[in-house]
Each structure stands twice: as C-alpha cells, then as structure tokens.
Amino acid sequence: MRFGIFTSLTGTTWDDVLQLWRHSDATGWDAACVTDHFMPNTKDRAGDALECWTTLAALAPLVPRIRIGTIVVGNTYRHPAVVAKMAATVDVISGGRLVLGLGAAWQENEHAAYGIPFYTVGERLARLDEACRVIKALWTQPKATLDGKFYSLSDAPLEPKPVQRPHPELMIGGGGEKVTLGIVARHADHWNVWGGPDTLQRKGRILDERCAEIGRNSKSIVHSANMPLLGQRGARQARAAARRRCRHGVRALDVLPQGSAPSPGPLHERGRARVPLRPYEVGVAA
C-alpha cells in the first residue's frame, strides 16, 4: 500500500504546506496533490488561497522524491493549451513525477467572483472532453493542430516535452454516469471519484461498460475514491480500514480524517491522505 497527501490550498500558508510536504517526502509517503481554487468556498469569500500551479512548481524541487499532482484542476479556469504547457514544465522540474488531475469545475461562486464563464453542466463536460484531446496532443505530437468546437490549435508546438512517456498520468475527477465516465474511458489513465463501496461498485461497472464500448481494457485505468476514514491513528489502522472499504476493485483511496489539519504528525493530523492500493492487495475485484 502507498500513501500520499491531499492538501487543500485554502485556509493555509505557504510555510505550512511546505512543512507538510517536506515531512511527507522525508517519511516515506509516495504522493502529494494540491487543490485548485482561487478563494474559499464561503459566503464572505474571505481567507487565504494559494494558487495551484505556481505552488506546485515551487514545491516540485523542494520535495525531490514523491509524486506530485493536482486533485483536480478546474478546466474552465485556464485554456487547456496553457494547462498542457504548465503541466509539462512541472513534469520537467520534478524529473517526471507529475499527475495531472483534471475536472469540469464546479464552484459557481468562484466563477462569478472572477468573471469566468461557468457554462451549463453539459457544456463544461464537453469542454473537459475536448480539453483532454488538446492536452494529450500537445504532450505527444511535435506540433499539434486541432479544430474543435471550443478549442483550436494551429501547428502548435510544446517544448520541452514532459519527461514521462508517452505523457504524464492524466487523472479525471468525477462520477457522472451519463457523460463523465465516458470521458474517463476515452482519455484517463486514472479515475478519481467521491463515494463509498456501493457507489464505487455501481460506477465501476458503468465505467467497465464505457470502456468495452470503445474497445479499451478497463483494467488499464487506475481507480481511486475519496471517502472518510475517521479516527485512524496510524498507518496500520488506515491500511486495514482501506482494505475493508476496497471490496470492489478500488485501487486507491483519498482518506479525509475528521478534523484534520495540514501539519506533520500521525495520520489523523496529516490532512487529507491519498491511499493507493495495488490491485492484488484489494482482495476482491469488481
């Protein structure tokens, strides 16, 4: 079993985030991800919020061992060509350790505050689908051309390319059964969703169906789930609890201990923790 930190960048400071990530890098954790928001999701919109990509680029050389990533970038916030360029640069800075987590975006008040179009749910998902094509084309082609409904590229270069081959791990966040899981099947290396065992079993079956429709082996996609494991006092207890919750082919968990804070210490004090599980450790496949 591997562990990693899921760090919210709202309501914290650079010093606290850096301390937590350095602690994680030095004590055997395997991955760390940051969130992507510009302000707290509160009525008064007050409080600190570090920006995702600049923070991640600063952290990359300071935590030289663990994999680093986003969970997840809101696609509406930036043109996907810009995301592809930023992600490639962070992958270079980190020596090939980036996981790009991408989602359709959901925080409506944030869009209103900064004048960012929010669109309908359907259009946000359609943009996410097309954004994946943009990003992967720029990562893998010498020069990319794409004439899409929402985005276009014209003989566009992206150099230097990411270190990872064929490209960095693309993680798509979301559990929508009608549209999102189809996007996951078409584009994702990794699927991340909120929910307990019943939700995961149902949505996992639907993802298998979406993969079968396009001739893709669904086992090529890593599954991860965000679910609370409350009151776990150490790694051994967390592993046992994670296995109990992984009876349906789930290969990773995001652990959100109750009352957690971004500071070093036992698991229940380490903020939100990713718990990837190798498939053979789960015991029962979906």
SEKOLZA-931907 format. One line per field, with one value per residue (C-alpha): x, y, z. Coordinates in pm, 1 decimal. Example, Ala and Ser with C-alpha at 12.3 -4.5 7.8 and 13.67 -1.06 7.14 Angstrom:
! residues 2
xx = [1230.0|1367.0]
yy = [-450.0|-106.0]
zz = [780.0|714.0]
//
This chain:
! residues 286
xx = [0.0|118.8|19.6|12.7|-113.1|-416.8|-357.8|-618.4|-459.0|-733.8|-710.2|-340.4|0.5|299.5|511.1|257.4|221.2|597.0|647.9|385.7|521.2|881.5|769.7|582.5|879.3|1114.1|893.5|803.3|483.8|452.7|248.0|112.2|-160.0|-292.4|-637.6|-720.4|-922.4|-880.1|-1083.4|-1251.1|-1595.3|-1762.9|-2030.1|-1787.9|-1516.8|-1255.1|-930.6|-604.7|-596.0|-268.0|-275.6|-241.0|22.9|260.7|253.6|312.2|604.2|762.0|715.0|848.9|1223.6|1180.6|1028.6|1257.6|1115.6|735.4|499.4|319.6|-11.5|-340.5|-673.7|-820.8|-760.7|-1081.3|-1082.7|-1277.5|-1009.1|-742.8|-716.2|-612.3|-313.3|-187.1|-252.4|-59.1|237.1|233.7|197.1|482.9|706.9|623.3|691.7|1035.1|1106.6|1006.3|1201.9|892.2|673.2|356.0|-0.7|-235.9|-578.0|-843.1|-1214.3|-1501.1|-1506.7|-1795.1|-1756.5|-2003.8|-1943.3|-1574.5|-1653.5|-1891.1|-1633.2|-1364.6|-1581.7|-1505.0|-1786.1|-1944.6|-2148.6|-2400.6|-2306.5|-2328.6|-2100.7|-1847.7|-1828.1|-1799.7|-1516.8|-1346.1|-1366.0|-1213.0|-953.3|-817.5|-762.4|-581.9|-354.1|-258.2|-198.4|40.9|218.5|274.3|291.6|580.2|323.8|-47.4|-342.2|-698.5|-1016.8|-1258.6|-1590.5|-1439.7|-1061.9|-830.9|-462.2|-276.4|59.8|118.4|449.9|508.5|872.6|1021.4|800.9|714.4|972.4|721.7|645.4|415.6|289.7|220.5|-56.4|-391.9|-640.3|-1001.1|-1214.8|-1589.1|-1854.1|-2126.0|-2264.0|-2411.5|-2117.8|-1817.4|-1742.8|-1739.4|-1476.1|-1277.4|-1295.4|-1174.5|-893.9|-797.7|-510.3|-664.3|-1022.8|-1097.2|-1444.1|-1623.9|-1825.6|-1843.8|-1830.5|-2180.8|-2122.4|-1787.2|-1925.1|-2207.6|-1997.5|-1710.9|-1942.0|-2060.6|-1702.1|-1629.4|-1921.0|-1798.9|-1455.1|-1599.1|-1794.8|-1471.4|-1260.9|-1050.0|-936.8|-1089.2|-811.5|-572.1|-739.4|-641.0|-945.3|-933.0|-1202.9|-1245.5|-1411.0|-1370.9|-1176.3|-1240.5|-1024.6|-743.9|-440.8|-168.1|-68.3|-151.0|-508.0|-552.0|-437.2|-681.9|-966.9|-877.5|-884.7|-1225.6|-1353.2|-1189.0|-1401.6|-1496.1|-1173.8|-1078.5|-705.4|-671.7|-842.2|-835.0|-852.1|-1006.4|-960.7|-1212.5|-1078.2|-757.0|-507.6|-212.6|61.8|306.7|224.1|20.9|-213.6|-513.8|-316.8|-173.5|-457.4|-618.7|-428.3|-427.5|-406.0|-327.5|-367.4|-216.0|-493.0|-367.6|-386.6|-755.9|-854.4|-1181.2|-1200.4|-1512.4]
yy = [0.0|350.1|676.6|1038.5|1375.0|1557.6|1923.1|2197.8|2530.9|2740.0|2843.8|2765.0|2925.5|2852.9|2769.5|2516.1|2349.0|2331.3|2188.7|1921.3|1822.9|1809.3|1592.7|1364.8|1340.8|1254.8|997.6|755.7|893.0|833.6|1120.4|1465.1|1657.9|2013.1|2154.6|2427.8|2720.7|3097.5|3169.2|2989.4|2847.3|3056.3|3324.8|3607.1|3471.1|3573.3|3393.9|3289.7|3069.0|2973.7|2927.6|2568.4|2569.6|2829.2|2648.9|2310.5|2443.7|2587.2|2261.3|2032.9|2084.6|2103.1|1754.9|1552.0|1200.5|1183.9|1203.3|1536.9|1636.9|1823.4|1697.1|1841.0|2135.6|2311.4|2304.8|2629.6|2831.4|2811.3|2730.0|2361.8|2452.9|2666.7|2379.4|2143.5|2382.5|2438.2|2067.1|1978.4|2232.5|2099.1|1746.4|1865.9|2048.7|1741.7|1497.9|1317.7|1291.8|1480.9|1350.1|1591.8|1572.2|1746.1|1807.7|2002.4|2258.8|2303.4|2609.7|2855.0|3142.4|3135.8|3180.2|3466.9|3641.8|3644.1|3683.7|3333.2|3184.1|2891.1|2747.2|2466.3|2127.4|1978.0|2237.7|2211.3|1838.3|1881.1|2126.7|1879.9|1609.1|1835.6|1970.8|1619.4|1595.3|1930.5|1842.1|1496.0|1623.3|1891.1|1646.5|1380.4|1546.3|1755.9|2019.9|1989.8|2104.1|2071.7|2238.7|2171.5|2315.2|2501.0|2498.9|2515.7|2459.0|2554.8|2384.6|2449.5|2338.0|2239.4|2215.8|2084.6|1779.4|1618.5|1379.6|1093.8|883.6|871.4|1150.7|1231.1|1040.7|1204.5|1168.3|1273.0|1351.2|1293.6|1025.0|1132.1|813.0|954.2|1164.2|1183.5|811.1|812.4|1087.3|879.7|576.9|777.6|974.0|890.7|691.0|733.0|787.8|963.2|985.2|1052.6|769.2|458.2|92.6|76.2|387.3|257.7|-79.6|71.7|338.5|98.1|-134.6|155.5|258.3|-100.8|-76.5|255.2|105.9|-203.2|17.5|165.1|-149.3|-38.9|-263.7|-103.7|-251.2|-5.9|273.6|322.2|370.9|594.0|702.0|988.0|861.5|936.1|701.6|867.4|842.3|632.2|676.8|526.9|370.8|12.7|104.3|307.5|16.0|-218.8|29.6|95.3|-275.3|-311.1|-34.3|-174.7|-476.0|-362.3|-329.7|10.5|62.0|389.4|594.1|953.2|949.2|1255.7|1222.2|1419.6|1745.9|1710.2|1992.6|2042.7|1969.7|1683.4|1410.7|1090.7|1009.9|1174.6|1502.2|1490.3|1646.0|1457.9|1147.1|950.9|578.0|399.1|20.6|-227.2|-437.3|-761.5|-608.8|-532.9|-896.3|-897.3|-740.9|-571.4]
zz = [0.0|-79.5|84.9|-23.4|95.1|-43.9|51.2|30.2|-59.5|100.3|462.7|485.8|432.1|210.6|515.1|642.6|302.3|253.4|603.1|542.3|201.0|322.2|612.9|372.5|137.0|423.6|596.7|319.8|167.6|-205.3|-347.9|-272.0|-453.6|-427.7|-492.2|-747.0|-617.8|-608.0|-294.6|-3.3|-74.9|192.7|192.4|271.1|34.6|290.8|362.0|203.3|-106.8|-269.9|-647.5|-765.3|-1041.1|-900.3|-566.5|-729.9|-937.9|-622.8|-431.6|-705.3|-646.5|-269.2|-237.1|-464.9|-414.1|-402.4|-698.6|-715.0|-867.7|-876.2|-742.7|-952.8|-1186.5|-1292.9|-1672.6|-1703.9|-1523.7|-1795.9|-2166.1|-2188.7|-2405.3|-2116.8|-1874.5|-2102.2|-2104.7|-1728.8|-1661.1|-1896.6|-1725.3|-1378.4|-1503.8|-1622.3|-1294.5|-1093.5|-1307.5|-1432.5|-1122.4|-1220.7|-1204.1|-1382.0|-1219.4|-1431.0|-1378.4|-1531.1|-1241.2|-1001.4|-773.5|-926.8|-683.7|-774.2|-1141.4|-1061.4|-842.6|-1112.3|-1421.6|-1551.2|-1762.2|-1579.5|-1868.4|-1827.5|-1684.3|-2031.4|-2184.7|-1903.0|-1959.9|-2336.5|-2280.5|-2047.4|-2312.7|-2575.0|-2331.7|-2282.8|-2657.5|-2660.7|-2371.3|-2495.6|-2849.4|-2726.3|-2496.1|-2762.1|-3107.1|-3246.3|-3343.5|-3279.7|-3490.0|-3366.5|-3486.7|-3204.4|-3100.5|-2804.1|-2855.7|-3152.8|-3215.3|-3531.3|-3579.2|-3208.0|-3054.3|-2694.9|-2595.3|-2383.5|-2378.1|-2043.8|-1904.7|-1867.9|-2174.0|-2351.6|-2126.6|-1759.2|-1586.2|-1665.3|-1379.4|-1437.9|-1135.7|-1134.6|-1116.3|-1358.7|-1509.8|-1831.7|-1954.4|-1720.0|-1715.2|-2094.2|-2083.9|-1836.4|-2066.3|-2365.1|-2206.1|-1847.0|-1705.2|-1360.0|-1240.1|-910.7|-754.3|-426.8|-274.3|-62.2|-166.7|-314.6|-523.6|-639.6|-736.9|-941.3|-1110.2|-1165.1|-1357.6|-1570.7|-1641.3|-1746.0|-1990.0|-2130.3|-2183.3|-2353.0|-2593.3|-2728.9|-2700.4|-2406.7|-2124.0|-1814.2|-1600.8|-1764.4|-1564.8|-1201.0|-975.6|-668.9|-427.3|-183.9|132.2|503.3|726.7|1058.8|1364.9|1221.5|1446.2|1232.7|903.9|1011.6|1111.0|792.9|576.1|745.4|711.8|349.7|265.8|431.4|205.2|-108.0|-195.9|-546.4|-741.3|-599.9|-627.2|-437.3|-169.9|-59.9|319.1|481.6|858.7|1061.9|1198.6|1000.2|965.4|728.1|979.2|1033.7|1280.7|1299.9|1014.4|1177.9|1186.6|836.0|641.4|354.6|254.2|-72.8|-18.6|-346.4|-324.7|-567.4|-729.3|-575.8|-228.6|-261.5|-248.7|-446.8|-794.0|-923.4]
//
